[in-house]
Amino acid sequence: MKGAMPHRPAAFDRRTLLTGAAGAGGMFLLGVPGCRGLERPLPPRRKPRDPDSKLRIGVVGVGGRGGANLRAVRGERIAALCDVDARRLEKAARAFPKARRFADYRRMLAEVPLDAVDVSTPDHLHEPVALAALWKGLDVYLEKPLAHAPAEARRLRLLAERTGAVTQMGIQIHAGENYRRTVEWVRSGVIGPITEVHVFCDKSWTGHGRRLVRRPRPPWLEWDLWLGPARARPYVEGLHPANWRRYWDFGTGTLGDMGCHYLDLAHWALDLGVPKRIEAEGPDPEEGAAPPWLHARWGHAARSGAPGVSVHWYDGGKRPEALARIGMDSWRNGVLFLGQEGWILADYGRRLLGPKARFRNWKPPEPSIPPSIGHHREWIAACKARTRTTCDFSYSAPLSETVLLATVAYRLGRALDYDPIRGTVLGGPEAAALCDPPHRPGF
C-alpha cells in the first residue's frame, strides 16, 4: 500500500441525485455535466397486480449471461429483445419470435410498452440502461456489479428508492441454501466477535500483456452502441463478447466480476455497509488494463455493538496466510471469518467450523432464513406484488460501491478515505473522475 493521502474532498458531482419537491407531484433533480440540474417528474408508481398475470419484459443483452437470464424469465411475456450483436439477437429471436428486436436500448424503451427490464450488458452500460429504465417507471433486474463506478451504483439506488421500482442484482448464489446456513452460523456468535474476513478467488481477468488489434468492424456488430458511454474509438478485436472485463474502460477486472458473489456473504452475515477506508495493491499498472492479481482491504467501522471489521480480498492466485494456519490451504475460493473463539470457512456449496476439537459438540442453530423461490422468480413475484427482493438496490448498491471503490484505490495507487453517508472521497479531481467517469453525450 503506497502513496500519501491527499487532503481535499472530491464529491461525486456528475449527475448528482437530489430530492425535489415533496408529495405525489414531487420532482426529481438529476444534475448533469455543464448545468446545475434538470428537473424531471418522477414516473407514477406501479400498483400490485394479479400474480398469474404476465409481465412485459424487455431483455437487454441476450447472449452469454444474458442468455441465461432470458431463459430464467421466459415464463413471462418477452416483449422485446435488445443486443448490439445481430447473431445473438437472431438466435434469441428464434425462441421468442413475437418479441420486437432492437440494437439500441433507447429505441426499445421508447417504442415498446414494458413493465420491467432484464439487463446483462458489459459493466460500462449498466448505469445508462438501468437509469433510463427507472426514469420510465420500470422494474429492473441488473447483473453484477451494479455499475461501472461507485457513484453510478449510488445513483441507481437513489433513483430506485424514489421511483418505488422493484429491483434485483444478479448474484444468483444469494439464493442458495449454503449461504443462508453460513449466515446463520456467523450470526449465532459461535466464533465470538469477528474482526477479520478474508475473501479469496483464484480467477484472473487481466489485460496485462494482451494486445487489442484494430480490425474492420464486423457487419454483425453495432460498435458505436457497444461503446455506449465510453469514448469513441475505432473497432478493435478482442473485447466483444467477453474480454471487455479485462479493461477498465468497459469492465472492472476480477474483483468486479467475482467480488459481489463472494463479498455478498460477508456483507450479508455481518450487516456491513460501505467502508470508510479502502486500500488495494497489485502489480504495476498497465494503461487501461485490469491487473493479474489484486489484494484489497476495506476498513468497516464498528456498528451496533459489533466491532470494526477488516475485510480482505485476494484474486489471481494470491491467498490469505490464515488458510495455511487453519490447515485449509487446499480451498481455492471462499470466505473465511476469523473470530475470537474460532473460524468459519465457506464457499458456494460448503461450510466448516473450526477448530474442530473445540466445536465437536456444537449444534447448528435451527434454520431461520427461509429458502428462496429462486433468484429470478423472487424478482418476478415482487414485481407483481410490489414487495422487496433480497438483493434489491438498497442492498446491492452499497455492496457494489464497496467493490468498485477498491478498483479506484488500485488505479490511483493510494489508499482512500471515504464518507459512506455523503459519498465523498478524499483524492482530488483524479479520484473524482474514477469514481464518476464522464459519459458520452446521449448515454
C-alpha positions as CSV (number, residue, x, y, z in Angstrom):
1,M,0.0,0.0,0.0
2,K,1.7,3.1,-1.1
3,G,1.2,6.8,-1.5
4,A,0.3,9.7,0.9
5,M,-3.3,10.6,1.4
6,P,-4.4,13.8,-0.2
7,H,-6.5,16.2,1.8
8,R,-9.1,17.7,-0.5
9,P,-12.6,16.1,-0.6
10,A,-13.9,15.4,-4.0
11,A,-17.7,14.9,-4.2
12,F,-19.4,12.8,-6.8
13,D,-20.7,15.8,-8.9
14,R,-21.7,14.2,-12.2
15,R,-25.4,13.8,-12.3
16,T,-25.7,14.0,-8.6
17,L,-29.1,12.8,-7.4
18,L,-31.1,15.2,-5.2
19,T,-34.6,15.1,-3.9
20,G,-37.0,17.6,-5.2
21,A,-40.4,18.8,-4.1
22,A,-42.4,16.6,-1.7
23,G,-45.7,14.9,-2.3
24,A,-47.2,12.9,-5.1
25,G,-46.4,15.6,-7.6
26,G,-42.8,15.7,-6.5
27,M,-39.9,16.3,-8.9
28,F,-36.6,14.8,-9.0
29,L,-33.3,16.6,-9.8
30,L,-30.7,14.9,-11.8
31,G,-27.6,17.1,-12.2
32,V,-25.6,16.7,-15.5
33,P,-22.2,18.0,-16.7
34,G,-22.3,21.6,-17.7
35,C,-25.6,22.6,-15.8
36,R,-26.8,22.7,-12.3
37,G,-29.6,20.1,-12.8
38,L,-32.5,19.0,-14.9
39,E,-35.9,18.9,-13.3
40,R,-37.9,15.8,-14.2
41,P,-41.2,14.4,-12.9
42,L,-41.0,11.1,-11.2
43,P,-42.9,8.3,-13.1
44,P,-46.1,7.1,-11.5
45,R,-45.7,4.1,-9.1
46,R,-46.9,0.8,-10.3
47,K,-49.7,-1.0,-8.4
48,P,-49.9,-4.7,-7.3
49,R,-51.3,-7.0,-10.0
50,D,-52.6,-10.5,-10.4
51,P,-49.8,-12.9,-9.6
52,D,-50.9,-15.1,-12.5
53,S,-50.6,-12.2,-15.0
54,K,-47.6,-11.9,-17.3
55,L,-45.0,-9.1,-17.0
56,R,-44.0,-7.5,-20.3
57,I,-40.2,-7.8,-20.1
58,G,-37.5,-6.2,-22.3
59,V,-34.2,-8.1,-22.2
60,V,-31.0,-6.1,-22.9
61,G,-28.1,-8.4,-23.7
62,V,-29.3,-11.8,-24.8
63,G,-26.1,-13.8,-25.1
64,G,-23.8,-15.3,-22.5
65,R,-25.0,-14.3,-19.1
66,G,-27.9,-12.5,-20.8
67,G,-29.0,-15.7,-22.5
68,A,-29.2,-17.5,-19.1
69,N,-31.2,-14.6,-17.7
70,L,-33.5,-14.6,-20.7
71,R,-34.2,-18.3,-20.1
72,A,-34.9,-17.7,-16.4
73,V,-37.7,-15.2,-17.2
74,R,-39.1,-17.0,-20.2
75,G,-42.3,-17.8,-18.4
76,E,-43.3,-14.1,-18.6
77,R,-44.1,-12.2,-21.8
78,I,-40.9,-11.4,-23.5
79,A,-41.9,-8.3,-25.4
80,A,-38.6,-7.0,-26.6
81,L,-35.0,-8.3,-27.2
82,C,-32.1,-5.9,-27.5
83,D,-28.5,-6.7,-28.4
84,V,-25.8,-5.0,-30.4
85,D,-24.7,-8.4,-31.8
86,A,-27.0,-9.4,-34.6
87,R,-26.0,-13.0,-34.4
88,R,-27.0,-13.3,-30.8
89,L,-30.2,-11.3,-31.4
90,E,-31.3,-13.6,-34.2
91,K,-30.6,-16.7,-32.1
92,A,-32.7,-15.3,-29.2
93,A,-35.5,-14.2,-31.6
94,R,-35.9,-17.8,-32.8
95,A,-37.0,-18.8,-29.3
96,F,-39.2,-15.6,-28.9
97,P,-40.5,-14.8,-32.4
98,K,-43.2,-12.4,-31.1
99,A,-40.7,-10.2,-29.4
100,R,-39.6,-7.0,-31.1
101,R,-35.9,-6.8,-31.9
102,F,-33.6,-3.8,-31.3
103,A,-29.9,-3.0,-31.3
104,D,-30.4,0.3,-29.3
105,Y,-31.9,0.0,-25.9
106,R,-33.0,3.6,-26.1
107,R,-35.3,2.8,-29.0
108,M,-36.6,-0.3,-27.2
109,L,-37.6,1.8,-24.1
110,A,-39.2,4.5,-26.3
111,E,-41.2,2.2,-28.5
112,V,-42.3,-0.8,-26.6
113,P,-44.7,-0.8,-23.6
114,L,-42.9,-2.6,-20.8
115,D,-43.3,-3.4,-17.1
116,A,-39.7,-4.4,-16.5
117,V,-36.2,-4.9,-18.0
118,D,-33.6,-7.6,-17.5
119,V,-30.1,-6.1,-18.2
120,S,-27.0,-8.2,-18.9
121,T,-24.6,-5.8,-20.7
122,P,-20.9,-5.1,-20.2
123,D,-20.4,-3.2,-16.9
124,H,-20.0,0.3,-18.5
125,L,-23.5,0.1,-19.9
126,H,-25.2,-0.9,-16.6
127,E,-26.0,2.6,-15.3
128,P,-27.2,4.1,-18.6
129,V,-29.6,1.3,-19.4
130,A,-30.9,0.9,-15.8
131,L,-31.3,4.7,-15.2
132,A,-33.2,5.1,-18.5
133,A,-35.5,2.2,-17.4
134,L,-36.0,3.6,-13.9
135,W,-37.0,7.0,-15.4
136,K,-39.6,5.1,-17.4
137,G,-41.1,3.7,-14.2
138,L,-39.9,0.2,-15.0
139,D,-38.7,-2.5,-12.6
140,V,-35.1,-3.6,-13.1
141,Y,-33.1,-6.9,-12.9
142,L,-29.4,-5.9,-13.4
143,E,-26.3,-8.1,-13.5
144,K,-23.4,-7.6,-11.1
145,P,-21.6,-5.4,-10.4
146,L,-24.5,-3.0,-10.3
147,A,-22.4,-0.3,-12.1
148,H,-19.1,0.6,-13.6
149,A,-18.1,3.1,-10.9
150,P,-19.0,3.9,-7.3
151,A,-21.1,7.0,-7.9
152,E,-23.1,5.2,-10.6
153,A,-24.2,2.5,-8.1
154,R,-25.2,5.2,-5.6
155,R,-27.4,7.0,-8.2
156,L,-29.1,3.8,-9.2
157,R,-30.0,3.1,-5.6
158,L,-31.3,6.7,-5.0
159,L,-33.5,6.7,-8.1
160,A,-34.8,3.2,-7.5
161,E,-35.9,4.3,-4.0
162,R,-37.7,7.4,-5.2
163,T,-39.5,5.6,-8.1
164,G,-40.5,2.7,-6.0
165,A,-39.1,0.3,-8.6
166,V,-38.7,-3.4,-7.7
167,T,-35.0,-4.2,-8.3
168,Q,-32.7,-7.2,-8.1
169,M,-29.0,-7.5,-8.7
170,G,-27.9,-10.8,-10.4
171,I,-25.9,-12.5,-7.7
172,Q,-27.7,-15.8,-8.0
173,I,-25.7,-17.6,-5.3
174,H,-27.5,-15.4,-2.8
175,A,-30.5,-17.7,-3.3
176,G,-28.5,-20.8,-2.4
177,E,-29.1,-22.8,0.8
178,N,-25.4,-22.9,1.8
179,Y,-25.1,-19.1,2.1
180,R,-28.2,-19.0,4.2
181,R,-26.9,-21.6,6.7
182,T,-23.5,-19.9,6.8
183,V,-25.1,-16.5,7.6
184,E,-27.0,-18.2,10.5
185,W,-23.7,-19.8,11.8
186,V,-22.0,-16.4,11.8
187,R,-24.9,-14.6,13.4
188,S,-25.2,-17.3,16.1
189,G,-22.0,-15.8,17.7
190,V,-20.4,-19.3,17.9
191,I,-16.9,-17.9,17.0
192,G,-17.3,-14.8,19.1
193,P,-16.7,-11.2,17.8
194,I,-15.4,-11.2,14.2
195,T,-12.8,-8.6,13.3
196,E,-11.3,-10.1,10.1
197,V,-12.8,-11.6,7.0
198,H,-10.6,-13.0,4.2
199,V,-12.3,-13.5,0.8
200,F,-10.3,-15.2,-2.0
201,C,-10.9,-16.2,-5.6
202,D,-8.4,-17.9,-7.9
203,K,-9.8,-16.4,-11.1
204,S,-7.9,-13.7,-13.1
205,W,-9.4,-11.3,-15.6
206,T,-6.4,-9.3,-16.7
207,G,-5.5,-7.2,-19.7
208,H,-1.8,-7.1,-18.8
209,G,0.4,-8.3,-21.7
210,R,-2.6,-8.5,-24.1
211,R,-2.8,-6.6,-27.4
212,L,-6.0,-5.3,-28.9
213,V,-5.7,-5.4,-32.7
214,R,-7.5,-2.8,-34.8
215,R,-9.7,-4.6,-37.5
216,P,-12.5,-3.7,-39.8
217,R,-15.8,-3.7,-37.9
218,P,-17.7,-6.9,-38.4
219,P,-21.0,-6.3,-40.1
220,W,-23.0,-8.1,-37.3
221,L,-21.8,-5.7,-34.5
222,E,-23.1,-2.2,-33.8
223,W,-19.8,-1.0,-32.5
224,D,-20.8,2.5,-31.5
225,L,-23.8,1.2,-29.5
226,W,-21.4,-1.3,-27.9
227,L,-19.2,1.5,-26.8
228,G,-22.2,3.4,-25.4
229,P,-21.0,5.9,-22.8
230,A,-17.3,5.1,-23.3
231,R,-15.2,7.5,-25.5
232,A,-15.5,6.9,-29.3
233,R,-12.7,4.8,-30.9
234,P,-12.1,2.5,-33.9
235,Y,-13.2,-1.1,-33.6
236,V,-10.6,-3.4,-32.0
237,E,-10.7,-7.2,-31.9
238,G,-10.6,-8.9,-28.5
239,L,-13.2,-7.1,-26.4
240,H,-16.6,-8.5,-27.5
241,P,-18.1,-10.8,-26.4
242,A,-16.4,-11.5,-23.1
243,N,-12.9,-10.0,-22.8
244,W,-14.1,-6.5,-22.1
245,R,-13.8,-7.4,-18.4
246,R,-10.0,-7.1,-18.7
247,Y,-10.1,-3.4,-19.5
248,W,-11.1,-0.5,-17.2
249,D,-13.0,1.4,-19.8
250,F,-15.6,-1.3,-20.0
251,G,-15.1,-3.8,-17.1
252,T,-13.9,-4.0,-13.6
253,G,-11.5,-6.9,-13.6
254,T,-11.6,-10.0,-11.5
255,L,-12.8,-8.1,-8.4
256,G,-15.8,-6.6,-10.3
257,D,-16.6,-9.9,-11.8
258,M,-16.5,-12.1,-8.7
259,G,-16.4,-9.7,-5.7
260,C,-20.1,-9.2,-5.5
261,H,-20.6,-13.0,-5.3
262,Y,-18.2,-13.7,-2.5
263,L,-18.3,-10.5,-0.6
264,D,-22.0,-10.8,-0.5
265,L,-21.7,-13.5,2.1
266,A,-19.6,-11.2,4.4
267,H,-21.9,-8.2,3.9
268,W,-25.0,-10.3,4.5
269,A,-23.7,-12.1,7.6
270,L,-22.2,-9.1,9.3
271,D,-24.6,-6.4,8.0
272,L,-21.7,-4.4,6.5
273,G,-22.3,-1.2,4.6
274,V,-19.9,1.0,2.6
275,P,-16.5,1.2,4.3
276,K,-14.6,4.3,5.4
277,R,-11.1,3.2,4.4
278,I,-10.1,1.4,1.2
279,E,-6.7,0.1,0.2
280,A,-5.6,-2.0,-2.8
281,E,-2.3,-3.3,-4.1
282,G,-1.3,-5.3,-7.2
283,P,1.4,-5.3,-9.9
284,D,2.5,-2.1,-11.5
285,P,-0.5,-0.8,-13.6
286,E,-0.6,-1.2,-17.4
287,E,-2.5,1.6,-19.2
288,G,-6.2,0.8,-19.2
289,A,-5.8,-2.9,-18.2
290,A,-7.0,-4.7,-15.1
291,P,-4.2,-6.4,-13.1
292,P,-3.5,-10.2,-13.0
293,W,-3.9,-10.1,-9.2
294,L,-5.2,-7.8,-6.6
295,H,-5.2,-7.6,-2.8
296,A,-7.8,-5.2,-1.4
297,R,-8.7,-4.2,2.1
298,W,-11.8,-2.4,3.4
299,G,-12.0,-1.0,6.9
300,H,-15.6,-1.1,8.2
301,A,-16.4,0.9,11.3
302,A,-18.0,-0.6,14.4
303,R,-21.7,-0.9,14.3
304,S,-24.5,-1.5,16.8
305,G,-22.4,-3.3,19.4
306,A,-20.2,-5.2,16.9
307,P,-16.5,-4.4,16.5
308,G,-15.0,-2.8,13.4
309,V,-14.1,-5.4,10.7
310,S,-11.2,-5.5,8.3
311,V,-12.3,-7.3,5.1
312,H,-9.6,-8.6,2.7
313,W,-9.9,-9.7,-1.0
314,Y,-7.4,-11.8,-2.9
315,D,-7.5,-12.9,-6.5
316,G,-5.3,-14.1,-9.3
317,G,-3.6,-16.7,-7.2
318,K,-3.0,-14.6,-4.1
319,R,-4.3,-16.2,-0.9
320,P,-4.7,-15.3,2.8
321,E,-2.0,-16.7,5.1
322,A,-4.7,-17.6,7.5
323,L,-5.7,-20.5,5.3
324,A,-2.5,-22.3,6.0
325,R,-2.7,-21.6,9.7
326,I,-6.0,-23.4,10.0
327,G,-5.0,-26.2,7.7
328,M,-7.3,-25.3,4.8
329,D,-4.9,-24.2,2.2
330,S,-6.5,-26.6,-0.4
331,W,-9.5,-24.3,-0.7
332,R,-9.2,-22.3,-4.0
333,N,-12.2,-19.9,-3.4
334,G,-14.1,-18.9,-0.3
335,V,-14.8,-16.7,2.6
336,L,-13.0,-17.0,5.9
337,F,-14.5,-15.4,9.0
338,L,-12.0,-15.1,11.9
339,G,-13.5,-14.6,15.4
340,Q,-12.0,-14.5,18.9
341,E,-13.2,-18.1,19.5
342,G,-12.7,-19.8,16.1
343,W,-13.3,-19.6,12.4
344,I,-16.0,-20.3,9.8
345,L,-15.0,-21.1,6.2
346,A,-17.5,-21.3,3.3
347,D,-17.8,-21.3,-0.4
348,Y,-20.8,-21.7,-2.7
349,G,-21.6,-25.3,-1.5
350,R,-19.5,-26.0,1.7
351,R,-19.1,-24.6,5.2
352,L,-16.8,-25.6,8.0
353,L,-16.5,-24.5,11.7
354,G,-13.2,-24.8,13.5
355,P,-11.1,-25.6,15.3
356,K,-12.9,-29.0,15.1
357,A,-11.9,-30.1,18.6
358,R,-13.4,-27.0,20.2
359,F,-16.8,-27.3,18.5
360,R,-17.1,-31.1,18.5
361,N,-20.4,-31.0,20.4
362,W,-21.8,-27.8,18.9
363,K,-25.2,-27.9,17.3
364,P,-26.1,-25.5,14.5
365,P,-29.0,-23.2,15.1
366,E,-32.3,-24.0,13.6
367,P,-32.8,-22.5,10.1
368,S,-34.2,-19.0,10.4
369,I,-33.7,-17.7,6.9
370,P,-36.4,-19.1,4.6
371,P,-35.5,-20.8,1.4
372,S,-35.6,-18.8,-1.8
373,I,-38.1,-19.5,-4.5
374,G,-35.3,-18.7,-7.0
375,H,-33.4,-15.5,-7.7
376,H,-35.3,-14.6,-10.8
377,R,-38.7,-15.9,-9.6
378,E,-38.2,-13.8,-6.4
379,W,-37.9,-10.7,-8.6
380,I,-40.8,-11.6,-10.8
381,A,-43.1,-12.2,-7.8
382,A,-42.0,-9.0,-6.2
383,C,-42.7,-7.0,-9.4
384,K,-46.3,-8.3,-9.3
385,A,-46.9,-7.9,-5.5
386,R,-44.8,-4.7,-5.2
387,T,-42.7,-6.1,-2.5
388,R,-38.9,-6.2,-2.0
389,T,-36.3,-8.7,-3.1
390,T,-33.3,-9.9,-1.1
391,C,-30.8,-8.2,-3.4
392,D,-32.6,-5.0,-4.3
393,F,-30.6,-1.9,-5.0
394,S,-30.7,-0.8,-1.3
395,Y,-28.6,-3.8,-0.5
396,S,-26.7,-4.5,-3.7
397,A,-25.7,-0.8,-4.4
398,P,-23.6,-0.5,-1.2
399,L,-22.1,-3.9,-1.9
400,S,-21.2,-2.9,-5.5
401,E,-19.9,0.6,-4.3
402,T,-17.6,-1.2,-1.9
403,V,-16.2,-3.5,-4.6
404,L,-15.7,-0.6,-7.1
405,L,-14.0,1.7,-4.6
406,A,-11.2,-0.9,-4.3
407,T,-10.6,-0.7,-8.1
408,V,-10.3,3.0,-7.8
409,A,-7.8,2.7,-5.0
410,Y,-5.7,0.4,-7.1
411,R,-5.8,2.6,-10.1
412,L,-4.9,5.7,-8.1
413,G,-2.0,3.8,-6.3
414,R,-3.0,5.1,-2.9
415,A,-5.5,4.5,-0.1
416,L,-8.8,6.2,0.0
417,D,-10.7,7.7,2.9
418,Y,-14.4,7.7,2.2
419,D,-17.6,9.2,3.6
420,P,-20.2,6.5,3.1
421,I,-23.1,8.7,4.0
422,R,-22.3,11.6,1.6
423,G,-20.5,9.5,-1.0
424,T,-17.4,11.7,-1.0
425,V,-13.8,10.5,-1.3
426,L,-10.6,12.3,-0.4
427,G,-8.5,12.3,-3.5
428,G,-8.9,15.4,-5.6
429,P,-10.2,15.5,-9.3
430,E,-8.4,12.4,-10.3
431,A,-10.2,10.3,-7.7
432,A,-13.5,12.0,-8.5
433,A,-13.1,11.2,-12.2
434,L,-12.5,7.5,-11.5
435,C,-15.4,7.4,-9.0
436,D,-17.7,9.1,-11.5
437,P,-16.3,8.9,-15.1
438,P,-17.9,11.1,-17.8
439,H,-20.3,9.6,-20.3
440,R,-20.5,10.4,-24.0
441,P,-23.4,12.6,-24.9
442,G,-26.6,10.6,-25.5
443,F,-25.7,7.9,-22.9
